[in-house]
Amino acid sequence: MHELQPKHTKLKKEEVDKLISELNISLTQLPKIKITDPALPEGCEISDVIKIERIKNNDEGEKTSVVYYRVVVV
């Protein structure tokens, strides 16, 4: 993984269930990421949910973590 690439983590089934419940959405409503994306961790399969953590710098120079979720598709 390149140092500028955001951290990609595959969520466990329990984590996915909790996320879907908290957001009150279905799995199909999450943004998509292709199975061929080189940033995906090894062993990802279709319908897995990926947590993407990006580090942002605010105006004061403080680093904050921004989290995005994607579902793996064909």
SERO-4910 file (N, C-alpha, C, O; in steps of 0.05 Angstrom, whole numbers):
BEGIN
 pado doro    nc1    nc2    nc3   cac1   cac2   cac3    cc1    cc2    cc3    oc1    oc2    oc3
  Met    A     17    -23      0      0      0      0     18     25      0     37     26     15
  His    A     11     44    -17     26     69    -18     19     87      5     -3     86     15
  Glu    A     38    103     14     33    120     38     11    141     34     -1    150     53
  Leu    A      6    148      9    -15    168      3    -42    155     -1    -63    169     -2
  Gln    A    -43    129     -3    -68    114     -7    -83    112     20    -71    105     40
  Pro    A   -109    119     20   -124    116     45   -125     87     54   -123     68     38
  Lys    A   -128     83     80   -129     56     91   -156     43     84   -177     54     90
  His    A   -155     19     73   -179      4     65   -180    -21     84   -161    -36     86
  Thr    A   -203    -24     97   -207    -47    115   -233    -61    109   -254    -48    106
  Lys    A   -232    -87    107   -256   -103    103   -270   -107    130   -258   -115    150
  Leu    A   -296   -100    131   -312   -103    155   -322   -131    160   -327   -146    141
  Lys    A   -324   -139    185   -335   -165    192   -365   -164    190   -377   -142    189
  Lys    A   -378   -187    189   -407   -189    186   -421   -173    208   -441   -159    202
  Glu    A   -412   -175    233   -425   -161    255   -422   -131    252   -441   -116    258
  Glu    A   -399   -122    242   -395    -93    238   -413    -83    216   -424    -61    217
  Val    A   -417    -99    195   -435    -91    172   -463    -89    183   -477    -69    176
  Asp    A   -472   -108    198   -500   -108    209   -504    -83    226   -525    -71    224
  Lys    A   -484    -77    243   -487    -53    260   -488    -27    243   -504    -10    249
  Leu    A   -470    -25    223   -470     -2    206   -496      2    191   -507     24    191
  Ile    A   -507    -19    180   -532    -18    165   -554     -9    184   -572      6    176
  Ser    A   -554    -20    208   -575    -13    227   -573     16    236   -593     30    237
  Glu    A   -548     26    242   -544     53    250   -552     73    229   -564     94    235
  Leu    A   -545     67    204   -551     85    182   -580     82    171   -589     99    156
  Asn    A   -593     61    180   -621     55    171   -623     54    141   -640     66    128
  Ile    A   -604     38    129   -603     35    100   -600      5     93   -595    -11    111
  Ser    A   -602     -1     68   -596    -28     59   -568    -29     47   -557     -8     40
  Leu    A   -557    -52     44   -530    -55     33   -528    -43      5   -508    -32     -3
  Thr    A   -550    -45    -11   -549    -34    -39   -549     -4    -40   -543      7    -61
  Gln    A   -554      9    -17   -554     39    -17   -526     50    -12   -522     74    -14
  Leu    A   -507     34     -5   -480     43      0   -467     49    -27   -473     36    -48
  Pro    A   -448     68    -28   -432     72    -53   -417     47    -60   -412     30    -43
  Lys    A   -410     44    -85   -398     20    -95   -367     23    -99   -357     45   -103
  Ile    A   -353      1    -98   -325     -1   -106   -321    -27   -122   -331    -48   -113
  Lys    A   -308    -26   -144   -305    -49   -161   -285    -69   -149   -266    -62   -136
  Ile    A   -291    -95   -153   -274   -117   -143   -246   -115   -155   -227   -126   -143
  Thr    A   -243   -102   -178   -217    -99   -191   -200    -76   -180   -178    -72   -189
  Asp    A   -211    -60   -162   -197    -37   -151   -172    -47   -137   -173    -63   -119
  Pro    A   -148    -36   -145   -123    -46   -133   -120    -38   -103   -103    -50    -90
  Ala    A   -136    -20    -93   -134    -12    -65   -147    -31    -46   -143    -30    -22
  Leu    A   -164    -49    -56   -178    -68    -39   -159    -87    -25   -139    -96    -37
  Pro    A   -165    -93      0   -148   -113     14   -151   -141      1   -172   -146    -12
  Glu    A   -132   -158      4   -133   -185     -7   -156   -200      5   -162   -197     29
  Gly    A   -169   -218    -10   -190   -235      0   -217   -223     -1   -236   -234     10
  Cys    A   -221   -199    -13   -247   -187    -14   -264   -201    -35   -254   -209    -56
  Glu    A   -290   -203    -29   -309   -215    -47   -332   -196    -52   -335   -176    -38
  Ile    A   -348   -202    -72   -371   -186    -79   -390   -185    -55   -394   -205    -42
  Ser    A   -400   -162    -49   -419   -155    -27   -405   -151      0   -418   -146     20
  Asp    A   -378   -152      1   -363   -144     25   -365   -114     28   -368   -100      8
  Val    A   -364   -104     52   -364    -76     58   -336    -67     66   -324    -80     83
  Ile    A   -326    -46     54   -300    -36     58   -302     -9     73   -317      9     65
  Lys    A   -285     -6     93   -283     20    108   -258     34     98   -236     22     98
  Ile    A   -262     58     88   -239     74     78   -235     97     96   -253    114    101
  Glu    A   -210     99    107   -203    121    126   -184    140    112   -162    132    105
  Arg    A   -192    165    109   -176    185     98   -168    205    119   -184    212    136
  Ile    A   -143    214    119   -133    234    138   -134    261    124   -123    265    103
  Lys    A   -148    279    137   -151    307    126   -138    326    145   -139    322    170
  Asn    A   -127    347    134   -116    369    151   -137    392    150   -145    400    128
  Asn    A   -144    402    173   -162    425    174   -146    451    172   -122    450    169
  Asp    A   -160    473    174   -147    499    170   -125    505    191   -106    520    186
  Glu    A   -129    493    215   -109    498    237    -86    479    235    -68    480    252
  Gly    A    -86    461    216    -64    442    212    -68    416    228    -50    399    229
  Glu    A    -91    413    241    -96    389    256   -106    367    237   -121    372    218
  Lys    A    -97    342    242   -105    320    226   -131    307    237   -133    303    261
  Thr    A   -150    302    219   -174    288    227   -179    265    208   -171    265    185
  Ser    A   -192    245    218   -197    221    202   -226    222    192   -245    227    208
  Val    A   -229    218    166   -256    218    154   -261    189    144   -244    178    130
  Val    A   -284    178    150   -290    150    144   -311    149    122   -332    162    124
  Tyr    A   -306    132    103   -325    126     81   -330     96     80   -312     81     88
  Tyr    A   -353     88     70   -359     59     67   -366     54     38   -380     70     25
  Arg    A   -358     31     28   -364     22      1   -371     -7      1   -360    -22     17
  Val    A   -388    -15    -17   -395    -44    -20   -381    -53    -46   -382    -39    -66
  Val    A   -369    -77    -45   -355    -88    -68   -374    -99    -88   -392   -115    -81
  Val    A   -371    -91   -113   -388   -100   -135   -370   -111   -158   -346   -108   -158
  Val    A   -383   -123   -178   -369   -134   -201   -357   -112   -218   -344   -117   -238
***
